């Protein structure tokens, strides 16, 4: 396959693909007999994008769920109307909502509950997920449906309809099968995404085998439980076992000794840890435990939502990486203005500070809790709201690089060069046109291992 006139970092070249590799790059290459020729007309040729943080099953389920928060829904009145409309389209079936965020601030007394859903929602089972992913809110009919299959609901849950940190139990109670992934995979390919890192903490050997069977042609690194080591021999070039995922919150933080032992055990398996760190306390405990265990270059911080200067210096000292979500600072701007004290704004979702410190940095969507369109995140990295410290913005090229590092080693950039694996994304636009407004990115073609898997 021969690509004619592609934009490679603002210089026009021809690129030849043979098998799963880039065979040649030159200003002018002559098509061989029978060779397929793609006329790019100056479109940018990029390494295929990699989403370094996504929950693929939950994201697939969200495609057929009601959006219940900003920017689609901005008031309780709008939420009630949307729930009734969704119920009318799905009579006698569940209404499943995602992305809810309290419209008056994220305090507990502002969160809707069972009574609110009973009074304002439709007469069918309803469950709504808070955008943090930690909380499901049920109406009475929804609780009744779970009670028919589970006896674990306590009085507090029955009263409020609030079920925290129990995704696995909810799925089991509802007898939910893993969702069909094909629709989501097609959308990801249309964005130029050739690989993902699946980060759900409870991923088990059974989940790994399901991804192995149902995620082609995407390349996928699967992080999760320590027990994933049991299927490491089943890893392939397309689907591999990744980090041990550590997922704790302020309310249930383990002791330093316990967390240190978990990290040591992961290192003993030859795996790094990927630690969920949204709050300052979560980050400081994680850094303390990594230091006590002895840091590995494979270790990484997930999210790094709040990073003070001292924490930034500590991350650099430990020589570990960060996977963050640039889009959140834009998508959640109003909530951060409302709920985060102004003197903490400069510490939110840093980017430029990591780059200045030469801390390995990559990006993911955290879908379904954030948009899985990488071009929106690239745009957000380039044009952050000024109130959140514009010194954290990145150049367009650096923003793109957040999505073109190796899946299991963000220290290594994937580039268009001879001998490289042909996981590629051909754009309709030139690089300069693309970077003027990445939200208008138009992917012409996506290739994995030299094979066209998407064409517009």
Buried (B, 14 or more C-beta within 10 A) or exposed (E): BBBBBBBBEEEBBBBBBBEBBBBBBEEEBEEEEEEEEBEBEBBBBBBBBBBBBBBBBBBBBBBEBBBBBBEEBEEBEEBBEBBBEBBEEBEEEBBBBBBBBBBEEBEEEEBBBBEBBBEBBBEBBBBBBBBEBBBBBBBBBBBEBBBEEEEEBEEEBBEBBBBEBBBEBBBBBBEEEBBEBEEBBEBBBBBBBBBBBBBBBEBBBEBBBBBBEBBBBBBBBBBBBBEBBEBBEEBEEBBBBBBBBBBBBEEEBBEEEEBBBBBBBBBEEEBBBBBBBBBBBBBBBBBBBBBBBEBBBBBBBBBBBBBBEEBBEBBBEBBBBBBBBBBBBBBBBEBBEEEBEEEEBBBBBBBBBBBEBEBBBBBBBBBBBBBBBBBBBBBBBBBBBEBBBEEBBBEBEBBBBBBBBBBBBBEEEBEBEEEBBBBBBBBBBBBEBBBEEBEEBBBBBBBBBBBBBBEE
